[in-house]
Amino acid sequence: MSDLLFDSQLNVATERIFLLGPLLKSVSRSFYLTLCVLPTKMREPVALAYLLARAADTIADTPLIDHPLRPKMLSILRAYMNGDKQNHGLLFHEITKQLAVQEQHSDELILLASLEPALIILQNLDARDREAVCTIVSMLVRGMEFDLNTFPHENSGQIVALSTWNELDEYTYMVGGCVGEFWTEMIYRHLPRALIGDSVSILELGVRFGRALQLTNVLRDCAKDLRIGRCYLPSTMLKRYGLTPQDMLSAQVAGRARPVMQELVRHALDQFYDAIDYTLAIRRSSLRLRLACLWPIAIGLKTLLLLVNSVDWLTPNSADKIRRRHIYSIIAISITLVGSNTLLRAWMQQLITPIEFWLHCTARDGD
């Protein structure tokens, strides 16, 4: 019996090393660097939450799984996260059946096949960490279900837009702002002295931090999303400028749609200011935690600058991703400045200024 128990523990440990190491690196880009620099106490629950969210996102979006099955599978996964484990065997059965007909291996396939061992690792987390991970993954799955229930099938040829700004704001909370809450909870739990200030205010800054990153993603992926029938730009906003979601499929309307981008960039930038305040509320002695916050902010701001400087932001596959050498530059600069609030604010302002200048020029041209 002791040998069997040892083998079981060894298998879980081996799976943990693979899932939260090589697999995570293969399915994430810059976020893997953030995970690596995180303080050790936070790393495992944050990494596992990210991995489970990526697996759920793959269920929601991958053509490897039949479209009608996706909402059902997400519903089972969310129920599991909320404590209902009665039907989770059906989820794994459907995944196995869908993957059995695939002829090529890919990171997506490996990620889906790793969902079951990831849930086993989840059960081995400390109770409070497990509850926090389940809560955040459940909320993120809600956001994915919102996508599937709101937008048409990716091959339908139809486009549906969100209706109002409030709907977009709620969406960015479900898939971004809640991550800021989870991140803050992990800090208070594992590094209780790291954050300076009122906890309620800090939590709100964390929510806006997450929303800033998600709104940047919405702008970055706009052209690609439109071509699978998803328009996250609210129809009420488009109507103000005489546009429809179908109009946004044409690169020729990029100029006419600039005021829409201007509004959303301004909103994202306002939230990035709060993200900077959040980061500077971390004690200067918590260098690794500061770096883990600085990198996504800097990458997000550089992404916004790429977007506002692009004349073809409504064309898929335009240059809207940060090059690897720029990421390494961000890492190098941040390491030299991380201990100084004054120098960090100056660096962040340096990243923000050209975006503010673009907003000023766009507003002046519109007058």
C-alpha positions in Angstrom: 0.0 0.0 0.0 2.8 2.4 0.9 4.4 1.8 -2.5 1.2 2.5 -4.3 0.8 5.8 -2.3 4.3 6.8 -3.1 3.8 6.1 -6.8 0.6 8.2 -6.8 2.4 11.1 -5.1 5.3 10.8 -7.5 2.9 10.9 -10.5 1.2 14.0 -9.2 4.5 15.7 -8.6 5.7 14.8 -12.1 2.4 16.1 -13.6 2.8 19.3 -11.6 6.3 19.9 -12.9 5.2 19.3 -16.5 1.9 21.2 -16.4 3.2 24.3 -14.5 6.6 24.2 -16.4 7.0 23.2 -20.0 3.3 23.1 -20.9 2.6 26.4 -19.4 5.5 27.9 -21.2 4.3 26.5 -24.5 0.7 27.9 -24.2 1.6 31.4 -22.8 3.9 34.1 -24.1 4.9 37.0 -22.0 2.8 35.8 -19.0 5.1 32.9 -18.5 7.8 35.4 -17.7 5.6 37.0 -15.1 4.9 33.7 -13.5 8.6 33.0 -13.3 9.4 36.2 -11.5 6.5 35.9 -9.0 7.4 35.2 -5.4 7.4 31.4 -4.8 4.4 31.4 -2.4 2.1 32.9 -5.1 3.4 31.0 -8.1 1.6 27.7 -7.9 -2.0 28.9 -7.4 -1.6 31.7 -10.0 0.0 29.3 -12.5 -2.6 26.7 -12.0 -5.5 29.2 -12.3 -3.9 30.5 -15.6 -3.5 26.9 -16.9 -7.1 26.0 -16.1 -8.4 29.2 -17.7 -6.4 28.5 -20.8 -7.8 25.0 -21.0 -11.3 26.4 -20.6 -10.6 29.0 -23.3 -9.5 26.2 -25.6 -12.7 24.4 -25.0 -14.6 27.6 -25.9 -12.7 28.5 -29.0 -11.0 25.5 -30.6 -12.3 23.8 -33.8 -11.1 20.6 -32.3 -14.4 20.4 -30.3 -17.7 20.5 -32.0 -19.4 23.9 -31.5 -22.7 22.6 -29.9 -20.6 20.7 -27.3 -18.6 23.7 -26.1 -21.3 25.3 -23.9 -22.2 22.0 -22.3 -18.5 21.2 -21.5 -17.9 24.7 -20.1 -21.0 24.4 -17.9 -19.7 21.1 -16.5 -16.3 22.7 -15.8 -17.9 25.7 -14.1 -20.1 23.4 -12.0 -17.0 21.5 -10.9 -15.3 24.8 -9.9 -18.5 25.6 -7.8 -18.3 22.3 -6.0 -20.6 20.1 -8.2 -18.4 17.2 -9.3 -21.2 14.8 -10.4 -20.7 15.2 -14.1 -17.0 15.9 -14.5 -16.4 12.4 -15.7 -18.6 13.2 -18.7 -16.4 16.2 -19.5 -13.2 14.1 -19.6 -15.1 11.5 -21.7 -16.1 14.1 -24.3 -12.6 15.5 -24.4 -11.1 12.1 -24.9 -13.7 11.3 -27.6 -13.1 14.5 -29.5 -9.3 14.2 -29.3 -9.3 10.6 -30.4 -10.1 11.6 -34.0 -7.3 14.2 -34.2 -4.3 13.2 -36.3 -1.9 15.9 -35.4 -0.5 16.8 -32.0 -0.5 20.4 -30.9 -0.2 22.5 -27.8 -4.0 22.8 -27.8 -4.4 19.0 -27.8 -1.9 18.6 -25.0 -3.6 21.3 -23.0 -7.0 19.7 -23.3 -5.6 16.3 -22.4 -4.0 17.8 -19.3 -7.2 19.2 -17.9 -7.9 16.1 -15.8 -4.4 16.0 -14.1 -4.6 19.8 -13.6 -7.8 19.3 -11.6 -6.1 16.6 -9.5 -3.3 19.1 -8.7 -6.1 21.7 -7.8 -7.4 19.3 -5.2 -4.0 19.2 -3.6 -3.8 22.9 -3.1 -4.2 24.5 0.3 -8.0 24.9 1.0 -8.0 28.7 0.7 -5.9 28.7 -2.4 -8.1 26.0 -3.9 -11.2 28.1 -3.2 -9.7 31.2 -4.7 -8.6 29.3 -7.9 -12.0 27.8 -8.3 -13.7 31.2 -7.9 -11.6 32.9 -10.5 -11.8 30.0 -13.0 -15.5 29.9 -12.5 -15.8 33.6 -13.3 -13.6 33.3 -16.3 -15.7 30.4 -17.6 -18.7 32.6 -17.2 -17.1 35.1 -19.5 -16.4 32.4 -22.1 -20.0 31.2 -21.8 -21.1 34.8 -22.4 -19.1 34.8 -25.7 -20.7 31.5 -26.8 -24.2 32.7 -25.9 -23.8 36.2 -27.3 -22.0 35.7 -30.6 -22.8 33.4 -33.6 -20.8 30.3 -34.7 -17.4 31.4 -36.0 -18.3 30.1 -39.5 -21.9 31.5 -39.6 -20.9 34.5 -41.7 -22.8 36.8 -39.2 -21.6 39.5 -36.9 -23.1 40.4 -33.6 -21.9 43.4 -31.5 -22.2 44.1 -27.9 -25.0 46.6 -27.3 -23.7 49.2 -24.8 -20.7 50.4 -23.1 -22.0 48.9 -19.8 -22.1 45.5 -21.5 -18.5 45.9 -22.6 -17.5 47.1 -19.1 -19.2 44.0 -17.5 -17.4 41.8 -20.0 -14.0 43.2 -19.3 -14.7 42.5 -15.6 -15.7 38.9 -16.2 -12.5 38.2 -18.2 -10.0 40.7 -16.8 -11.1 42.7 -13.8 -11.8 39.6 -11.7 -8.2 38.5 -12.4 -7.1 41.7 -10.6 -9.2 40.7 -7.7 -7.7 37.2 -7.6 -4.2 38.6 -7.9 -4.8 41.0 -5.0 -6.3 38.2 -2.9 -3.2 36.1 -3.5 -0.9 38.9 -2.4 -2.9 39.5 0.8 -2.9 35.8 1.5 0.7 35.0 0.8 2.5 38.4 1.2 0.2 40.2 3.7 2.7 43.1 4.2 3.5 43.7 0.5 0.6 46.2 -0.2 0.4 49.7 1.3 -2.9 51.4 1.7 -6.6 50.8 2.2 -7.5 47.2 1.1 -10.8 48.3 -0.5 -9.1 51.0 -2.6 -6.3 48.6 -3.5 -8.8 46.0 -4.6 -10.6 48.5 -6.9 -7.2 49.4 -8.4 -6.6 45.8 -9.0 -9.9 45.4 -10.8 -9.1 48.4 -13.1 -5.6 46.9 -13.7 -7.2 43.8 -15.1 -9.8 45.7 -17.1 -7.0 47.8 -18.7 -5.2 44.7 -19.9 -8.4 43.2 -21.3 -9.6 46.3 -23.0 -6.2 46.4 -24.7 -6.7 42.9 -25.8 -10.1 43.8 -27.2 -8.5 46.5 -29.4 -5.6 44.4 -30.4 -7.8 41.5 -31.5 -10.6 43.5 -33.0 -9.9 42.6 -36.6 -9.5 38.9 -35.9 -12.6 38.8 -33.7 -14.8 40.6 -36.3 -14.0 37.8 -38.8 -15.4 35.1 -36.5 -18.5 37.2 -35.9 -17.6 38.9 -32.6 -17.7 42.7 -32.3 -16.8 43.8 -28.8 -17.1 47.5 -29.8 -20.6 48.5 -28.6 -23.2 49.1 -31.4 -24.3 52.3 -29.6 -20.8 53.6 -29.9 -20.5 52.6 -33.6 -23.8 54.3 -34.4 -22.6 57.6 -33.1 -20.0 57.6 -35.9 -22.3 56.2 -38.6 -20.8 52.7 -38.5 -22.1 49.2 -38.2 -20.3 46.0 -37.2 -20.2 44.9 -40.9 -18.6 48.2 -41.8 -15.7 47.3 -39.5 -14.7 44.4 -41.7 -13.4 46.8 -44.3 -9.9 48.2 -43.8 -11.0 51.3 -45.7 -13.1 52.4 -42.7 -10.2 52.4 -40.3 -9.9 56.2 -40.6 -13.6 56.7 -39.9 -13.4 54.3 -37.0 -10.6 56.2 -35.3 -12.9 58.1 -32.9 -14.1 54.7 -31.7 -10.6 53.7 -31.0 -9.9 57.1 -29.4 -12.7 56.6 -26.8 -11.5 53.1 -26.0 -7.8 54.0 -25.8 -8.6 56.9 -23.5 -10.6 54.6 -21.2 -7.8 51.9 -21.2 -5.2 54.6 -20.5 -7.2 55.9 -17.6 -7.2 52.4 -16.2 -3.5 52.0 -16.8 -2.9 55.0 -14.6 -4.6 53.1 -11.8 -2.6 50.0 -12.7 0.6 52.0 -12.1 -0.8 53.3 -8.8 -1.5 49.7 -7.8 2.1 48.7 -8.7 3.6 51.5 -6.7 1.4 50.6 -3.7 3.6 47.4 -3.5 6.5 47.9 -1.0 9.8 48.6 -2.7 11.2 45.6 -0.8 8.9 43.3 -2.8 10.9 43.6 -6.0 9.7 40.4 -7.6 6.1 41.3 -7.1 6.6 44.7 -8.5 8.3 43.3 -11.6 5.4 40.9 -12.1 3.0 43.9 -12.3 5.3 46.2 -14.3 5.8 43.8 -17.2 2.2 43.4 -18.3 1.7 47.2 -17.8 4.6 48.1 -20.0 3.7 45.5 -22.6 0.1 46.7 -22.6 1.2 50.3 -23.1 3.5 49.4 -25.9 0.7 47.4 -27.5 -1.6 50.5 -27.3 1.1 52.6 -29.0 1.4 50.1 -31.8 -2.3 50.2 -32.3 -2.7 53.9 -32.4 0.2 54.2 -34.8 -1.2 51.6 -37.2 -3.1 52.7 -40.3 -4.5 49.2 -40.8 -5.6 48.3 -37.2 -8.8 46.7 -38.8 -6.6 44.3 -40.9 -5.9 40.9 -39.3 -2.3 40.0 -38.7 -1.1 43.6 -38.7 1.9 44.3 -36.5 0.2 44.6 -33.2 2.3 42.3 -31.0 5.4 43.3 -29.1 8.6 41.8 -30.5 10.6 39.6 -28.2 13.5 42.0 -28.2 11.2 44.7 -26.9 10.0 42.4 -24.1 13.6 41.8 -23.1 14.2 45.5 -23.2 11.3 46.0 -20.8 12.7 43.4 -18.5 16.1 45.0 -18.5 14.8 48.5 -17.9 12.4 47.5 -15.2 15.1 45.6 -13.2 17.2 48.8 -13.0 14.3 51.0 -11.9 12.1 48.7 -9.8 13.3 50.0 -6.4 12.5 53.7 -7.1 8.9 55.1 -7.3 10.2 58.3 -8.9 12.1 56.5 -11.7 9.2 54.1 -12.3 6.7 56.9 -12.7 9.0 58.7 -15.1 9.4 55.5 -17.1 5.7 54.8 -17.2 5.0 58.4 -18.2 7.5 58.0 -21.0 5.5 55.1 -22.3 2.2 57.0 -21.9 3.2 60.3 -23.4 3.1 59.3 -27.1 -0.3 57.7 -26.6 -1.6 60.9 -24.9 -0.1 62.9 -27.8 -2.0 60.8 -30.3 -5.2 61.2 -28.3 -4.7 65.0 -28.3 -4.0 65.2 -32.0 -6.9 62.9 -32.9 -9.3 65.0 -30.7 -8.0 68.2 -32.4 -8.4 66.8 -35.9 -12.0 65.9 -35.0 -12.9 69.5 -33.9 
